[in-house]
Amino acid sequence: MNQPISFQLSEDQQAFRAEVKRFMAETVIPHAGEWDETGYFPKAELNAAWEMGIMNLCIPEAQGGSGMSLLDTVIIGEEVAYGCTGYSTSMMANELALAPIVLGASEEDKEKWLRPFTEEPRLACFCLSEPGAGSDAGSLRTRATLEGDEWVLNGSKQWITNSTHADLYVVFATTDSSLRQKGIGIFLVERGTPGLTVMPHENKMGQRASDTAPVVFENCRIPKANCVVEPGKGWAVAMKTLDYSRPMVAAAAVGLAQRCLDESIGYAKERKTFGKPIAQYQSIGFKIADMAIKTEASRLLCYKAAWLCDQGLSNNAEASYAKAAAADWAMEIAVDAVQVFGGYGYVKEYPVEKLMRDAKLIQIYEGTSQIQRLIITRELFR
């Protein structure tokens, strides 16, 4: 467990990262611009990722999964996001949705609900946020009422990734909203269950290859056994899940930042003004140097937060350090990349305008940058 810290990736990690990079270069990057334009959901390409073994990495070996460490997962996630953050968000949403089952369900329930994801390509969605409960998720209103051998769900969820195509909905609901966090449990709803309705997907500014749509539950009846984390314990599992997932969000930010950096370096070497490449001008060189500093610092914060989780140590503050810093710096780096490209950075012929639009969402989902600072402040003054 307590392995010495090394800043050198293992041979296996380097090899797998290279394999993922090659997969993204062949399968995703050539099409990412078109997906962004059309809002195409890359279901077939996600199936290809499943075939390759880079989805659902949180599933333990006991349930047929890879049992990969979180550090391994963020290394892979960075390379996926380098290619397209919309695509990576759809992959990451499966990890987010399945993690509460891994972290909070019984062994019997893990086998029942996780095993199918190792046997065929399936999608899941994490249903926590609501129209009136985003950052303040503890005030959620989706209600679960026990009637005989069934739970009846009523309420709505907002900003749910993968919801249009999901096979499984991991739903946080309360038995009594007056109890706030103390009334929350976790309930599993299968696709096609009567009373489950997925609304039209959102027309987003960026990450348009990911599917985001509201979900409505109206007298949605599920078996009593589909409550995999009992009311009163769901909130703690939700918070553990976010400590696990936020390093993955940070990794997505790092991947996007690295792409911006590489695109900027390439352009600055080729673009000439006044007879020499713009890379030779200090104003451009320093800007790109700052991009590199922020990218590498983000990567280290991300790796540390993941490593702590793998060691069984608390990473609550570190996960927020990584998520806030990587997301904010990715946005800054993307804006700077557009500036390096000048007018060309503002047109769709070049990738950096998409990267800038994609970056913004990373500052918002799974806890805004401001929420991360609230968590950090709480930890510092505990």
VOMIZA-665738 format. One line per field, with one value per residue (C-alpha): residue number from 1; residue in one letter; z, y, x. Coordinates in steps of 0.2 Angstrom, whole numbers, plus 5000, padded with zeros to 4 digits. Layout:
N
num = (NUM ...)
residu = (a ...)
zz = (Z ...)
yy = (Y ...)
xx = (X ...)
END
This chain:
382
num = (1 2 3 4 5 6 7 8 9 10 11 12 13 14 15 16 17 18 19 20 21 22 23 24 25 26 27 28 29 30 31 32 33 34 35 36 37 38 39 40 41 42 43 44 45 46 47 48 49 50 51 52 53 54 55 56 57 58 59 60 61 62 63 64 65 66 67 68 69 70 71 72 73 74 75 76 77 78 79 80 81 82 83 84 85 86 87 88 89 90 91 92 93 94 95 96 97 98 99 100 101 102 103 104 105 106 107 108 109 110 111 112 113 114 115 116 117 118 119 120 121 122 123 124 125 126 127 128 129 130 131 132 133 134 135 136 137 138 139 140 141 142 143 144 145 146 147 148 149 150 151 152 153 154 155 156 157 158 159 160 161 162 163 164 165 166 167 168 169 170 171 172 173 174 175 176 177 178 179 180 181 182 183 184 185 186 187 188 189 190 191 192 193 194 195 196 197 198 199 200 201 202 203 204 205 206 207 208 209 210 211 212 213 214 215 216 217 218 219 220 221 222 223 224 225 226 227 228 229 230 231 232 233 234 235 236 237 238 239 240 241 242 243 244 245 246 247 248 249 250 251 252 253 254 255 256 257 258 259 260 261 262 263 264 265 266 267 268 269 270 271 272 273 274 275 276 277 278 279 280 281 282 283 284 285 286 287 288 289 290 291 292 293 294 295 296 297 298 299 300 301 302 303 304 305 306 307 308 309 310 311 312 313 314 315 316 317 318 319 320 321 322 323 324 325 326 327 328 329 330 331 332 333 334 335 336 337 338 339 340 341 342 343 344 345 346 347 348 349 350 351 352 353 354 355 356 357 358 359 360 361 362 363 364 365 366 367 368 369 370 371 372 373 374 375 376 377 378 379 380 381 382)
residu = (m n q p i s f q l s e d q q a f r a e v k r f m a e t v i p h a g e w d e t g y f p k a e l n a a w e m g i m n l c i p e a q g g s g m s l l d t v i i g e e v a y g c t g y s t s m m a n e l a l a p i v l g a s e e d k e k w l r p f t e e p r l a c f c l s e p g a g s d a g s l r t r a t l e g d e w v l n g s k q w i t n s t h a d l y v v f a t t d s s l r q k g i g i f l v e r g t p g l t v m p h e n k m g q r a s d t a p v v f e n c r i p k a n c v v e p g k g w a v a m k t l d y s r p m v a a a a v g l a q r c l d e s i g y a k e r k t f g k p i a q y q s i g f k i a d m a i k t e a s r l l c y k a a w l c d q g l s n n a e a s y a k a a a a d w a m e i a v d a v q v f g g y g y v k e y p v e k l m r d a k l i q i y e g t s q i q r l i i t r e l f r)
zz = (5000 5006 4991 4989 4979 4961 4948 4935 4927 4927 4911 4911 4913 4899 4888 4891 4890 4873 4867 4873 4864 4848 4850 4852 4837 4826 4833 4840 4836 4817 4821 4836 4826 4817 4832 4840 4825 4824 4842 4837 4852 4849 4855 4843 4848 4866 4863 4855 4871 4881 4869 4872 4891 4896 4902 4919 4927 4945 4944 4956 4949 4960 4949 4933 4931 4929 4947 4941 4953 4952 4947 4932 4929 4928 4917 4905 4907 4903 4886 4882 4886 4876 4861 4865 4882 4877 4873 4889 4899 4893 4898 4915 4918 4919 4932 4942 4941 4946 4960 4973 4970 4972 4988 4996 4990 4997 4989 4983 4975 4967 4959 4952 4946 4941 4932 4917 4913 4911 4900 4887 4883 4894 4900 4917 4923 4940 4945 4959 4953 4952 4945 4963 4970 4961 4972 4987 4983 5001 4998 4984 4982 4973 4984 4988 4996 5002 4997 5001 4992 4980 4981 4972 4965 4961 4956 4943 4940 4930 4920 4919 4907 4897 4902 4884 4881 4899 4904 4922 4932 4949 4958 4974 4983 5000 5011 5020 5013 5030 5035 5021 5020 5033 5022 5006 4999 4983 4971 4955 4940 4924 4907 4901 4919 4918 4926 4920 4907 4899 4892 4876 4878 4881 4867 4875 4872 4873 4876 4863 4860 4877 4881 4894 4898 4912 4919 4927 4939 4940 4951 4945 4954 4957 4968 4986 4983 4971 4985 4987 5000 5013 5017 5029 5021 5004 5007 5014 4999 4987 4995 4995 4976 4973 4982 4970 4954 4956 4952 4936 4932 4935 4923 4910 4913 4911 4895 4888 4894 4886 4870 4870 4874 4860 4848 4853 4852 4835 4828 4836 4827 4810 4810 4805 4807 4802 4795 4810 4819 4833 4845 4845 4852 4871 4872 4864 4872 4890 4887 4881 4896 4908 4900 4902 4921 4924 4915 4924 4941 4937 4933 4949 4960 4950 4953 4971 4974 4965 4974 4991 4987 4981 4998 5007 5014 5014 4999 5002 5001 4988 4977 4978 4975 4960 4953 4956 4950 4935 4929 4932 4923 4909 4905 4906 4895 4882 4882 4880 4866 4856 4859 4852 4836 4834 4822 4817 4835 4833 4819 4818 4805 4820 4836 4850 4849 4853 4867 4875 4874 4881 4895 4903 4908 4918 4930 4933 4934 4949 4960 4953 4957 4970 4979 4978 4987 5001 5003 5005 5017 5028 5028 5032 5047 5053)
yy = (5000 5013 5013 5026 5042 5042 5055 5042 5033 5014 5005 4998 5015 5023 5009 5010 5029 5027 5015 5027 5041 5031 5026 5044 5050 5037 5036 5053 5067 5067 5068 5079 5095 5087 5080 5098 5105 5092 5088 5069 5057 5045 5029 5018 5026 5024 5006 5005 5012 4998 4985 4992 4991 5010 5012 5008 5007 5009 4991 4980 4964 4954 4960 4957 4974 4979 4985 5000 5012 5030 5036 5024 5031 5049 5045 5037 5051 5065 5057 5054 5073 5078 5071 5078 5083 5080 5062 5060 5068 5054 5041 5049 5050 5031 5031 5044 5034 5017 5024 5025 5007 5002 5013 5010 4995 4977 4964 4956 4972 4976 4959 4962 4979 4981 4964 4968 4983 4971 4960 4972 4991 5000 5018 5024 5042 5050 5059 5071 5089 5096 5112 5120 5110 5111 5117 5115 5096 5093 5102 5090 5087 5071 5060 5041 5034 5016 5007 4989 4981 4995 5012 5026 5040 5058 5073 5079 5080 5092 5092 5073 5067 5051 5052 5050 5034 5027 5009 5013 5029 5031 5042 5052 5054 5058 5050 5067 5084 5092 5080 5087 5076 5064 5058 5054 5036 5029 5021 5012 5014 5004 5011 5009 5009 5016 5034 5038 5051 5059 5076 5084 5086 5103 5113 5117 5130 5117 5098 5095 5077 5073 5070 5081 5081 5083 5067 5067 5053 5053 5039 5029 5012 5001 4986 4988 4980 4993 5005 5000 5013 5016 5033 5042 5035 5041 5059 5052 5040 5055 5065 5050 5048 5066 5065 5050 5058 5076 5070 5063 5080 5088 5075 5081 5099 5094 5085 5100 5111 5100 5100 5120 5120 5108 5117 5134 5128 5121 5137 5148 5139 5140 5157 5171 5190 5203 5189 5177 5164 5172 5160 5171 5186 5186 5191 5175 5164 5170 5167 5149 5147 5151 5139 5125 5130 5129 5113 5104 5111 5105 5088 5086 5091 5079 5065 5068 5069 5052 5044 5049 5040 5025 5024 5025 5042 5057 5068 5079 5095 5089 5084 5101 5109 5099 5102 5120 5124 5113 5119 5137 5136 5126 5140 5153 5142 5140 5159 5161 5148 5158 5174 5165 5160 5178 5180 5161 5156 5163 5152 5134 5130 5128 5118 5131 5140 5123 5120 5137 5133 5115 5122 5132 5118 5110 5125 5121 5103 5091 5107 5124 5132 5142 5127 5119 5135 5133 5115 5120 5134 5122 5110 5124 5130 5114)
xx = (5000 5012 5024 5037 5033 5040 5038 5042 5028 5030 5033 5016 5009 5019 5014 4996 4996 5004 4991 4977 4986 4986 4968 4962 4973 4965 4947 4942 4953 4950 4931 4930 4927 4913 4905 4906 4897 4883 4881 4884 4885 4899 4891 4900 4917 4913 4909 4927 4934 4925 4932 4949 4947 4948 4930 4923 4940 4933 4925 4934 4942 4930 4916 4926 4934 4952 4954 4965 4971 4964 4982 4981 4963 4969 4984 4972 4959 4972 4975 4957 4953 4968 4958 4941 4934 4916 4920 4930 4916 4904 4917 4920 4902 4902 4915 4906 4889 4897 4908 4894 4890 4908 4910 4893 4884 4885 4895 4879 4873 4890 4890 4872 4874 4893 4895 4884 4896 4910 4901 4895 4896 4884 4881 4876 4872 4874 4858 4862 4860 4842 4835 4835 4849 4866 4880 4868 4865 4860 4844 4838 4819 4818 4807 4808 4793 4792 4776 4776 4790 4793 4801 4791 4802 4796 4806 4818 4836 4846 4863 4863 4877 4873 4855 4848 4858 4860 4856 4856 4852 4860 4848 4850 4833 4827 4814 4811 4818 4817 4831 4842 4858 4852 4837 4847 4848 4854 4842 4845 4833 4835 4832 4814 4806 4789 4788 4806 4807 4822 4819 4827 4846 4854 4861 4878 4891 4905 4908 4895 4899 4893 4875 4867 4848 4836 4828 4811 4804 4785 4778 4793 4792 4807 4810 4814 4830 4835 4840 4858 4863 4850 4842 4853 4869 4868 4876 4892 4894 4890 4904 4916 4912 4916 4933 4936 4930 4937 4955 4947 4940 4957 4965 4952 4958 4976 4973 4964 4978 4991 4982 4982 5000 5005 4994 5001 5019 5016 5008 5021 5035 5026 5018 5030 5028 5041 5052 5053 5043 5032 5040 5055 5045 5047 5028 5023 5037 5033 5014 5018 5030 5016 5005 5018 5020 5001 4999 5013 5008 4990 4996 5006 4991 4980 4992 4994 4975 4974 4989 4982 4965 4974 4984 4967 4971 4959 4961 4946 4956 4969 4955 4948 4965 4967 4950 4950 4967 4967 4950 4954 4971 4964 4952 4966 4977 4964 4961 4979 4980 4967 4977 4993 4983 4977 4962 4965 4961 4944 4938 4933 4947 4958 4955 4958 4942 4933 4946 4941 4923 4926 4936 4923 4912 4927 4925 4907 4903 4906 4907 4911 4928 4920 4913 4930 4937 4923 4929 4947 4943 4933 4948 4960 4951 4945)
END
